Every structure is written in structure tokens, then in C-alpha cells.
């Protein structure tokens, strides 16, 4: 049986001047989910992600982790369960890749031997294909390599949940697909804000659609009517020309309306 691991109830977030960014959102995250949060610009996606992982406190509503209030946990205890890769993460350019990945071990300080710590860091780097770059400075990495280093740091943290805020921004199409394929193979519950709709069908087991701060839908897939309603584009399912499967295609019209 798949159990609810993280439960958001009536989450609301307002700015200092009272503008509502997230409005009464309820959402259950089940163990093993790969939930994609999508929506137009300004829909409240990143704010919802920050509320659900504990980075921000809600104006109203609550988040529970295994039935207990998330904000009742000490930050270090929360960090042992939840790893976050955010858009604004800017590592010191001079730090080596290995030392950066090792930062993921901070919540577990003094809980393992030095050899065990080193093995966990090495495993995280190997899993993300970074072993050969261990001594390279973070400032010398490509965008895709830097994103993989952030995933490796999160893996070294040994979390149950991985929260990603638009992890494929600034990556080329091949690197975007490769990064999400890597994340999909991890044995973690994942919540990701995604901007590129083309990445959603192959990655997500569930899709939460936001619009104007509200949750419009939380389902296992996107429907054509919903995509048309929220994004104003057509979703097409077409036979693959060489393989026995369907392709999900978003028809992005170039006409100006």
C-alpha cells in the first residue's frame, strides 16, 4: 500500500502587502511519487514548493511529515529527511566538486566513521557521473555538470524526499532529458517544479497544475482539455515513427493572438 508521506492542507501564502501567492492548496505526496508541479509564470509553483519542503512558513494551513507538523521539526532533523535543489543555489566557484558534494553530509555530522562518510560521498558522485571531476572547481563546470553536482550533494544528504525547483533551467535539450532520467532512477520521493512541459510525461508519475495560486488539478497525467485551458496550447498524442509507443507533443503556435 502506498502511504501519504507528506501532506499539505489548505496552504496559503501572502506577501507583506496582502497579495495571495498560494491560495488554499491541499496536496498529498505519497512514498515513491515523482510529482511535477507545473503552471504558467506567476502561478505560485516555486512558493508552493518552498512551503512544502519547509523553506517558507505558510500564512495559513499546514504541512505534515508522517503525520507530524513539518515546522515542528528542528532544521537539522528536517534536513535528514528532505534535500532541496533550488534555482538560486550559487556554490562558491573555488570549491572542488568533491568538497561541494561533501556539504550534503552536514546534517549527519559525527554519525558515521570518516571512511563511511567518504564512501557515501564517492557513491553520490559515481551515481551522478562526477567521479572524474572530483578535483575540478565548481566554477569550471558546465551548466549540466553543476546541476548534477547539486543532485550529488542532495544524494549525499541521504534524504527521503528530493525537492527540485526548475532543475533543467539553462540546460540544452539533451542535458535536460539526461538530468531528469537520472533523478527518475533514484530511490527517492521527488517533487519538482518544471517549466518545460515536454519533460513532464516521461518523468512524472503525478502532475499538479497550478494557476493563479490555486491547484487546478492533481492527477497521474495531463489531459488535453486541461492543457488547453491552462496553457492555451494543444496536447497531441502521436504514434512514434520508429517505436511501438506514443509521443506526447505540445503544439506551440507561433501566431500572435
N, C-alpha and C positions, 0 to 999 in steps of 0.2 A: 504494500500500500504506500502511495506517495503522500507524504505528510507535509503540511504547511510549515515552513521553517521561519519565514519572515512575513509578518502580517502588518500591512498599513491600513489604518482605519480613519476615514474622514480627514485625511491630511489637508491642511490649509496653510498657505504661506503668504504673508503680505509684506509689502515694502514699508519703509518708515512713513511714507505718505498715505498708506492705506490701500494701495493698489494690490489686487489679488493676483499672484503669480501662479499658485496652485490652489485649486478650489475644490475641497471636499472629495479627495481621491481615496478610494479604498482598493487595495490590491494585495493579493496573496502570492507569495513566492514559494514554490514547492521545491523540496530537495531534488536536485538534478535538472531544474529548469535552466534553459537558456532564453531569457526574456529580453526581447528587443523593445526599447521604448522609442517610438517614432512620432513624428508630427511636424507641422510647418514651423518655420522660425518663430520664436516667441511663444511657443505652445506651453512652455513650462517643463520641458523634458529634463534639463540639467538640474533645475531646482528640485524636481521630484526625486531624481537620483540621489542628490545630496541629503535630502530628508530621509530617504530610505536606508542610507548607509550610516547615518548618524553625524554627518559633517555639519548639517544645519538643524536647528531646532524648529519645529512647526509652530505657527501661530495658534493652531488648534489641531486636534486629532492626535494620533499616537502611532508608534511603530513598536511591534513586539518581536523579539527574537526567541524562538522556542517558548512562547507564552509569557516571556518576561519583558518589561519595558526596556527598549534598547538604550535609552538615555539614562537608565539606572545603572548601567554597566560602567565601570571605570574605563577610561580611554585605552589603557593597555589591554584589558580583557576584551574590549571590542576589537582591538587590532589583532588579537589572536584568532578572531573568527572572520573578520572582514578586511579584505585588501581592496584598495581603490587606486585606479589609474585615471588621473584627471587630465583635462586639457591644459591646465595651467602648470603642470609639473615641469619645472626647469632645473634639472640637476646641475650642480657645479660642473662646468665644462672640463675642469682639470682632473676630476676624479676618474680613476680607472673603472672600466666596466665591472670588474670583479668586486671592487670596493663598493660600487653603487649597488650591485645586487645584494651584497652583504648587509646593506642597511635594512633589508627586509627581516633580518634576524633580531632587530632591536626589541620587539615585543617579547621575545623568548630569551632575553639575556640571562646567562648563568643557569639555564635549564638543561643544557647538554654539554658534553665534553667538547673541547676545541676540535677534535677530529670529527665528531658528529656534525658540528656546525659547518666545517669545511666541506664535508660530504654533501650536505644539503644545498650549500651554495653552488658547488660543482654540478649537482644534479639539475638544479634550476637552470643553469647556464647551458648545460648539454641539451635539456629539453627544448630550449628556445634557440638552439643553433648558434650559441655565442661563445663556445669554449675557445675557439681560435682567436677571439677578440678580447680575451680576459684582461690583457695589459693595456689595451688601447684606451685613450682618453675619451670620455663621453662626448666632448666637443668635436671629435673627429668622426663620429658615427653618421651614417645616413639616416634619413627620417625613419625608414623601416627598421633599421638596426636599433635606433633609440627606442622605438616602441616595443621591440622585442626585449630590450633591456628592462623596460618598465614592467613588462609581463614577468620577466625572470625575477625581478625584485619582489613582485607580488607573490610569486610561487615560493620564494624563499621564506616568505612570511607564514607559510603553511596554513592558509585560510580555508574556511568552508565556502565563503562567498567571494566572488570577484566582481567588483563594480567598475565599469569602463565608461568613460564619458567621451563619446565620439573618437574612438581609438584609431580610426582609419583616416582622420583628417590629414591632409597634406601628403598622403601616400599615393603612389601611382596605382592603377587598377590591379595589376598583378600582386603588388605588395599588400593591398587591401584584402584581397581574397586569401592570400597566404596567412596573414595575421589572424583573420577570423577562423580559418581552418585550424590553426594552432590552438586557439582558445577553445574551439569546439571539441578538441580531443582531450582537454584537461578534465580531470575528475572533480569538477567544481560546479557549484550553482552560480550561474553568471547572469548579471543584469547589465545590459549595455544600451546606452543611448547611441543610436545610429542615424546618420544623416543620409547615407546612400541607400535608397530603397532596394536597389538591385542586390544588395548583400543580405537582405533580410530572409528571403525564403530558404536559402540553403543553410543559414546559420541558426535561426531561432526555432525553438520548439513552441514558443508562445510570443505573441506580439501585443504590446499595449500601445494604443493610439491616443495621443494627446491632441487637444485643440483648445485654444483659449483658456489654458489652465485646468481643463477638465478631462477626465478619462472618457473617451468616446467608446472604446472597445478594448477588451482583453480576451483574445481568442488564440486558437492554435495556428491560424493562418489569416491572411488578408483576403477580404472579399473584393470583387471588382466594384461593387456599389460603394463600399466604404472608401476605397482609394479615390474614386471619382468625387465623392462628397467632400473628403477632407483635403485632398491634394489637387483636385481638378485635372487629373490625368487618367488615362485608361490603363488598366492592368490586363494584359493578354497572356493566355497560356497557349504556347505553340509547340508542335512536335519538334524535337531536336532533329536536325538533318542527318545525323550520323549515329545517334544512340537511341535506345528504346526508353526515352523519358521525355517529359515536358520541360519546356523552358518558360520561366516567368519573365515577361518583358513589360517594361513600363513605357508607354508611348508618350514621349515628351515632345509635344508640338512646339515648333519654333515660331508659330504665328503669334503676333502680338494682339492681345484682346483688350 
